[in-house]
Amino acid sequence: MIVLETKHMARILLENVTKVFEGKVTAIRNFNLDVADGEFMVIVGPSGCGKTTTLRMIAGLEEMTSGNIYIGDSLANDVPPKDRDVAMVFQNYALYPHMTAWQNMAFALKMRNVPRADIKKRVEEAAKLLGIEHLLHRKPGALSGGQRQRVALGRAIVRSPRVFLFDEPLSNLDAGLRLTTRAELKSLHQKLRTTTIYVTHDQTEAMSLGGRICVVRDGEIQQTAGPMEVYERPVNKFVAGFLGTPPMNFFAGDLKLKNDLAYFAIANDALRLPQRLRNVLRDYYDKQMVLGVRPENISPQQSPGQSDNTISATVNVVEPVGNRTDVYLTHPSGQKFIAGIDPHTTLGVNNNVKLYLDLEKIHIFEPEETGRNVTLSI
């Protein structure tokens, strides 16, 4: 029976946190994030967007320029890292090479003068939880990447911290191991229920792990919500394009109102939009906008009850990926896009095709780079 202590959990609150590095480089700007007690929050975004800097400020390893960080009910701004009661798991594991796995896991407890019997009990419990009892006598050099990662996790777990902070902990693992370790992390959180903030640039990892996801771009939060909310109702073009594999397709075109019906015109193709969007889009008629549609919502087969929803294209590449085939296409306007279709498709390169869009699943964005999703007001 695992009885590791989890008594000191904590809410994490970031209020208007800003970090400006020397040379006036703003890494984080007005960052507001409220992580509930026991929640698994994933901060996701492209490399260099400020994710790790945010994590290091929570840990106290990086000073803020302005703002407040609360851990539990206490303001942590001036609390030294060792007194914040957070455990950080790094991308490179940061294990002591001359120590065994057991010694690595026990080290922080020894430094705190925890009684030897307690250390033994905690290390053995954590090792059992992670399935590494048989590895405790080995040094890091004799362990695989996945085993080293488990030892680093064990070192964090034995401390029974109020908060776990993970900095891209799976990025050095191969794809298969990343998948299994991800599932184990999720299971671990369900058992320990420790407040967790997890940083990654891998959107699949974010979707599968996070109770909520915070999407960051250039040091600013774009959207914070549950994984499916972010996927199905992205607030802007950046979020829509960042989450999803393959990514969402974007078509530049014109919004038209004709005979009281809303259309989206992509060159010579006119897509009749659902009636529910007609009033939502009233401020945008006769303007150039961007239509977003995910690859899985484009098909060579027509959906029942839909018409005026086809676009023309030429097939460039057919790429089977097992449970579906990704077809790379070019529209007559020159715009390229991807359809994720039936794996047994007979489509071939250079075929001219008509494809059907599921217009109930489309989004309309303002045309600028991060353009706002204007279909969300319904």
C-alpha positions in Angstrom: 0.0 0.0 0.0 1.5 3.4 -1.0 1.2 5.8 1.8 3.5 8.6 0.7 2.5 11.8 2.3 0.5 14.2 0.2 -0.7 16.5 3.0 0.8 19.8 1.9 -0.9 20.4 -1.4 -1.3 23.9 -2.6 -3.0 26.2 -5.0 -0.6 28.2 -7.2 -1.5 31.7 -8.2 0.4 34.0 -10.6 -0.7 37.6 -10.7 0.5 39.9 -13.5 3.9 38.2 -13.5 6.4 39.8 -15.8 10.0 39.0 -16.5 12.3 41.3 -18.4 15.9 40.1 -18.9 18.9 42.3 -19.3 18.9 44.0 -22.6 15.1 44.7 -22.3 14.0 41.3 -23.5 10.6 40.6 -22.2 10.3 36.8 -21.6 6.9 36.9 -19.7 4.3 39.6 -19.9 1.3 40.0 -17.5 1.0 36.3 -16.8 -2.1 35.4 -14.8 -2.6 31.8 -14.0 -4.6 30.1 -11.2 -3.7 26.4 -10.6 -6.2 24.7 -8.2 -5.1 22.6 -5.3 -4.3 19.1 -6.7 -4.7 20.1 -10.4 -2.5 19.0 -13.3 -1.8 22.1 -15.3 0.2 21.9 -18.6 1.8 25.1 -19.9 2.4 24.5 -23.7 3.8 26.6 -26.4 6.7 26.8 -29.0 10.3 26.8 -27.9 11.3 30.2 -26.5 7.9 31.3 -25.5 8.8 31.6 -21.8 7.4 28.4 -20.4 10.6 27.3 -18.5 11.2 30.9 -17.3 7.7 30.8 -15.7 8.5 27.4 -14.0 11.8 28.7 -12.7 10.1 31.8 -11.2 7.6 29.6 -9.4 10.5 27.5 -8.1 12.3 30.7 -7.0 15.3 29.9 -9.3 14.6 33.0 -11.4 13.6 36.4 -10.1 10.5 38.2 -11.3 10.6 41.7 -12.6 7.1 42.4 -11.3 4.0 40.6 -10.2 3.1 38.2 -7.4 3.4 34.4 -7.0 1.4 32.7 -4.2 2.0 29.1 -3.1 -0.9 28.0 -1.0 -2.1 31.1 0.9 1.4 32.6 1.2 3.1 35.2 -1.0 6.2 33.5 -2.3 8.0 36.4 -4.0 10.8 36.7 -1.4 10.8 33.0 -0.2 14.1 31.3 -1.0 13.8 28.2 -3.3 14.6 25.7 -0.5 11.6 27.0 1.6 9.0 26.9 -1.2 8.4 23.2 -0.8 8.3 22.5 -4.5 10.1 19.7 -6.3 11.3 20.3 -9.9 12.0 17.6 -12.4 14.4 18.8 -15.2 14.7 17.9 -18.8 18.2 16.4 -18.3 17.3 14.6 -15.0 20.2 16.3 -13.1 21.2 13.1 -11.2 24.5 12.9 -9.3 26.6 10.5 -11.5 28.7 9.2 -8.6 25.6 8.2 -6.5 23.4 5.1 -6.9 19.7 5.6 -7.7 18.9 5.0 -4.0 21.4 7.7 -2.9 20.1 10.1 -5.5 16.5 9.7 -4.2 17.6 9.9 -0.6 19.9 12.9 -0.9 17.5 15.8 -0.4 16.0 14.0 2.7 19.4 13.4 4.2 20.2 17.1 3.7 17.0 17.9 5.7 18.1 15.5 8.5 15.1 13.2 8.0 15.5 10.1 10.2 17.1 7.2 8.4 14.1 4.9 8.9 11.8 7.4 7.3 14.2 7.9 4.4 14.3 4.1 3.8 10.5 3.9 3.9 10.0 6.8 1.5 12.6 5.7 -1.0 11.2 2.1 -1.0 7.6 3.3 -1.4 8.5 5.7 -4.3 10.6 3.0 -6.0 7.7 0.6 -5.8 5.3 3.2 -7.2 7.7 3.7 -10.1 8.6 0.1 -10.6 12.4 0.7 -10.1 13.0 -1.4 -6.9 15.5 -3.6 -8.8 17.5 -0.5 -10.0 18.2 1.2 -6.7 21.8 -0.1 -6.5 22.8 1.2 -9.9 24.4 4.5 -10.8 22.9 6.7 -13.5 25.5 5.7 -16.1 24.2 2.1 -15.9 20.6 3.2 -16.4 18.6 3.8 -19.6 17.0 7.2 -20.3 13.6 6.0 -19.1 15.1 4.5 -15.9 17.0 7.7 -15.2 13.7 9.6 -15.7 12.0 7.4 -13.1 14.8 8.0 -10.6 14.5 11.7 -11.1 10.7 11.4 -10.5 11.4 9.3 -7.4 13.7 11.9 -6.0 10.9 14.5 -6.4 8.2 12.1 -4.9 10.1 11.2 -1.8 10.1 14.8 -0.7 6.3 14.8 -0.6 6.3 18.4 -1.8 3.4 20.8 -2.1 4.0 21.2 -5.8 5.6 19.2 -8.6 7.2 21.3 -11.4 8.1 19.4 -14.6 10.3 21.0 -17.2 9.9 19.0 -20.5 10.8 15.8 -18.6 10.0 13.4 -21.5 11.7 15.2 -24.3 14.9 13.1 -24.1 13.0 9.8 -24.4 12.2 7.9 -27.6 8.7 8.0 -28.9 7.5 4.6 -27.5 9.0 5.3 -24.0 7.5 8.8 -24.1 4.1 7.3 -24.6 4.3 4.8 -21.7 5.9 7.3 -19.3 3.2 9.8 -20.1 0.6 7.2 -19.0 2.5 6.5 -15.9 2.8 10.2 -15.0 -1.0 10.5 -15.4 -1.5 7.5 -13.2 1.0 8.8 -10.6 -0.9 12.1 -10.4 -4.2 10.2 -9.8 -2.6 8.4 -6.9 -0.7 11.3 -5.3 -3.0 14.3 -6.2 -0.1 16.7 -5.8 -0.5 20.1 -7.5 1.5 19.8 -10.7 2.6 22.3 -13.3 4.1 20.6 -16.4 5.9 22.5 -19.2 6.1 21.1 -22.8 6.3 22.2 -26.4 4.7 18.9 -27.4 1.0 19.5 -28.0 0.1 15.8 -27.9 1.7 15.5 -24.5 -0.3 18.6 -23.4 -3.6 17.3 -24.6 -3.2 13.9 -23.0 -1.8 15.0 -19.6 -3.4 18.2 -18.7 -6.6 18.6 -16.7 -6.3 22.1 -18.2 -3.9 23.5 -20.7 -2.4 27.0 -20.8 -1.3 27.9 -24.3 1.5 30.5 -24.4 3.0 32.5 -27.2 5.8 35.1 -26.9 5.4 35.2 -23.1 1.7 35.9 -23.1 -1.2 33.5 -22.3 -3.4 32.9 -25.3 -6.0 30.5 -23.8 -6.4 28.5 -20.6 -9.0 25.7 -20.6 -9.6 22.0 -20.7 -7.9 20.0 -23.6 -11.1 19.5 -25.7 -12.2 23.1 -25.1 -8.9 24.4 -26.4 -9.0 21.9 -29.4 -12.7 22.5 -30.4 -13.0 26.2 -29.4 -9.6 27.8 -30.0 -9.8 31.6 -29.2 -7.5 32.5 -32.0 -5.6 31.3 -35.1 -2.4 30.7 -33.2 -4.1 28.3 -30.7 -6.0 26.6 -33.5 -2.9 26.0 -35.5 -0.7 24.9 -32.6 -2.9 22.1 -31.2 -3.7 19.2 -33.5 -1.7 16.7 -35.6 -1.7 17.4 -38.5 -2.5 21.0 -37.7 -5.6 22.9 -38.7 -5.9 24.0 -42.3 -6.4 27.8 -43.0 -8.0 29.1 -46.2 -7.9 32.8 -47.0 -11.1 33.9 -48.7 -14.0 36.4 -48.6 -17.2 36.3 -46.5 -20.3 37.0 -48.6 -23.9 37.5 -47.8 -26.2 36.5 -50.8 -30.0 36.1 -50.6 -29.7 36.1 -46.9 -27.3 33.2 -46.9 -23.7 33.4 -45.7 -20.9 32.1 -47.9 -17.2 31.8 -47.7 -15.6 32.1 -51.1 -12.2 30.5 -51.7 -11.4 31.6 -55.3 -14.2 29.9 -57.4 -15.4 27.7 -54.5 -18.3 29.1 -52.4 -19.0 27.3 -49.2 -22.5 27.9 -47.7 -22.0 28.5 -44.0 -24.5 27.2 -41.4 -27.4 29.6 -40.7 -26.3 29.9 -37.0 -23.3 31.8 -38.2 -25.1 34.4 -40.3 -25.7 37.0 -37.6 -22.5 36.2 -35.8 -20.5 37.2 -38.9 -22.6 40.3 -39.7 -19.7 42.7 -39.1 -17.4 40.8 -41.5 -19.3 40.5 -44.8 -17.3 41.6 -47.9 -14.1 41.3 -45.9 -11.2 38.9 -46.4 -11.2 36.4 -43.5 -9.6 33.0 -42.8 -11.6 29.8 -42.6 -10.1 27.1 -40.4 -10.9 23.4 -40.7 -9.2 20.4 -39.2 -7.9 17.6 -41.5 -10.3 15.1 -40.0 -13.2 17.3 -41.1 -12.4 17.1 -44.8 -13.5 14.0 -46.7 -14.0 12.7 -50.2 -17.5 11.5 -49.0 -20.4 13.9 -48.6 -22.0 14.2 -45.1 -25.7 13.6 -45.1 -27.8 16.7 -45.5 -25.0 19.0 -46.5 -24.6 20.7 -49.9 -22.5 23.7 -51.2 -19.7 22.4 -49.1 -17.1 21.2 -51.6 -13.7 22.5 -52.6 -11.6 21.5 -55.6 -8.0 20.3 -55.2 -5.1 18.5 -56.7 -3.4 15.6 -54.8 0.3 16.2 -54.1 1.2 13.5 -51.6 -0.6 10.5 -50.1 0.8 9.5 -46.7 -0.6 6.4 -44.9 -0.2 6.7 -41.2 -2.0 3.6 -40.1 -5.5 4.5 -38.7 -5.9 7.2 -41.4 -4.2 8.5 -44.6 -3.0 12.1 -44.7 -3.5 13.5 -48.1 -1.6 16.7 -49.0 -3.4 18.9 -51.6 -3.3 22.2 -53.4 -6.4 24.3 -54.0 -6.7 26.0 -57.4 -6.0 29.3 -55.5 -2.5 27.9 -54.7 -3.4 27.3 -51.0 -2.1 24.0 -49.6 -4.0 21.9 -47.1 -4.2 18.4 -45.6 -7.1 16.0 -45.4 -7.1 13.1 -42.9 -9.2 10.4 -44.6 -10.0 6.7 -44.7 -6.8 4.6 -44.7 -8.0 2.5 -47.7 -8.4 5.5 -49.9 -7.8 5.0 -53.7 -6.7 8.7 -54.2 -3.5 9.0 -56.1 -0.9 11.7 -56.8 -2.0 14.3 -59.4 -5.7 13.3 -59.1 -8.1 16.3 -59.4 -10.7 15.8 -56.6 -13.6 17.4 -55.0 -13.6 17.3 -51.2 -16.4 17.9 -48.7 -15.9 20.0 -45.6 -17.9 19.4 -42.4 -19.2 23.0 -42.1 -20.5 22.4 -38.6 -16.9 22.1 -37.5 -15.3 25.1 -39.2 -14.0 28.3 -37.6 -13.7 31.8 -39.1 -10.7 33.9 -38.0 -9.8 37.5 -38.5 -7.0 37.6 -41.1 -4.0 38.8 -39.0 -1.4 36.3 -37.8 -3.0 35.5 -34.4 -6.5 36.4 -35.7 -9.4 36.2 -33.3 -11.9 33.4 -33.7 -15.1 35.3 -34.6 -17.3 32.1 -34.5 -16.9 31.8 -30.7 -19.5 34.3 -29.8 -22.2 31.7 -30.2 
